[in-house]
Amino acid sequence: MNARHLLTTAIIAAAAALPATAHAGFYSGDELYAACTADRDGKDYFERSYECLGYISGAVDAFNTTREVNNLKSCIPGDVTISQLRVTTVNYLSKNPIDRKKSASSQVFAATRKAWPCPTAKKATAKKKAVRKKR
């Protein structure tokens, strides 16, 4: 057996070990909710808390970067803290247990959009027109 054949066999074996169905992300809303609501008296509380905050802040950074690349501003006010993002996300996950089966990033996105909705194109255009009229 040559190296290429061994590599191909290893890749096929690894792919076969993966579950047949997977959600769109690597981390589910259920997993994020579990990390964010870890028992304060648990031995892994600090690790889980950092996991929660790190995931949420990373997801929000990714959303904001995507908006920036597309010449759009973030819809989340600049003075919002990571702690506020965590509370918003946990509240959303708590109230939408069925959606926790979806990817965690989609749930962070949904939570932030509900808390801080982006203005629609029509509203943004109307605001610009109103500012121009005042001048």
ABEGO torsion letter per residue (X at the ends): XBAAAAAAAAAAAAAAABBABBBABABBAAAAAAAAABBAABAAAAAAAAAAAAAAAAAAAAAAAAAAAAGBBBABBAABBAAAAAAAAAAAAAABAAAAABBAAAAAAAAAAAABBBBBAAAAAAAAAAAAAAX
